Amino acid sequence: MDSDKLFQPPQIMGKSGKMLRLFREIKKISSKDGAILITGETGTYKELVARAIHRKSSCMNGPFVAVNLSSIPDELKITEVFGYNEGPASGKPGRIESAHNGTVYFAEIADSDSNFQERILEFLKMTSSNGNDRISDVKVICSTCKNLKDNVLNGDFNKELFEIIRSTDIKIPPLRERKEDILYLGNYFLGEASAKFETGAKEFSRDARDFLMKYDWPGNIRELENTIKKATILSNGAVISKKDLLIDDMTCFSMKEFLEEKLKKYLKEMTKLDNCRLYETVMSEVEKSLITIVLKETDGNQLKTAKTLGINRNTLRSKIKEYKIRM
């Protein structure tokens, strides 16, 4: 079975043992009746797994309706999902009715209040909604990045609802636990971005590949995809370096690595000189840049700049004159 073709979109591609196990679980639970719970950290693309389940289920020919509960205010969740029976919007179908003969996917089920949880519980127990008989024949899939068991213990989540949806659950492993997939996904995203933005073919340098493999990716696949997409657009030439990958996160780029990156082209030649005054040159450039940056941030206010830098105002004036800093 070709998992790359079966489980599109390709963000859930993978060749690691954990991903192959996930593919098997998707196939297995897709044929089951009842609600399904998908758990996984932020950025693991839980909706893509929900769509894969839908495509393998008996509802595959019906609609797939995604509802992001974290983006809907609590006071609107019930009417948005179950429809309107009163007022100007009377008769407007909800998301569940729109998913008739298909799948309704509730993203971040933990981000709902007790009233909504009770209504979903009623629906899953096949009771009528809003006092009428508009019960839609749908597959219900829920997801969360939170620990619902803790939420139940804290009183933040309905225990009975939890027991029903967790009876069939599937967990997406974080990217850091399937290192074998990082370069596989990374190369895919690089090719996709290069084609989309017409940058020409690009490849990762050795230090970029090392960084991709060593970084923990707390934002998971979404962070990996966004990082590579930005690097593809902003990098110069056909090779993406570690520096390009860190373009929006210099906190990951230590001062030592920064200096190595800046000096590596010239350091070997400098060491052959008797006195190239490297220390003085680097420290002066750092000091000049720091003062310039803080002056810009304070709109040229020298008193505020001096306080921010922790130096005397006269010292600041002297440095501005010495480095010929324009304000």
PyMOL commands that set and color helices and strands:
alter all, ss='L'
color gray80, all
select helices_A, chain A and resi 3-6+10-12+17-30+46-56+69-71+74-82+95-98+114-124+148-153+159-165+175-177+179-196+206-214+220-234+242-245+250-252+255-263+267-270+278-297+302-309+313-323
alter helices_A, ss='H'
color red, helices_A
select strands_A, chain A and resi 36-39+64-68+103-107+139-144+169-171+203-204+239-240
alter strands_A, ss='S'
color yellow, strands_A
deselect
rebuild
show_as cartoon
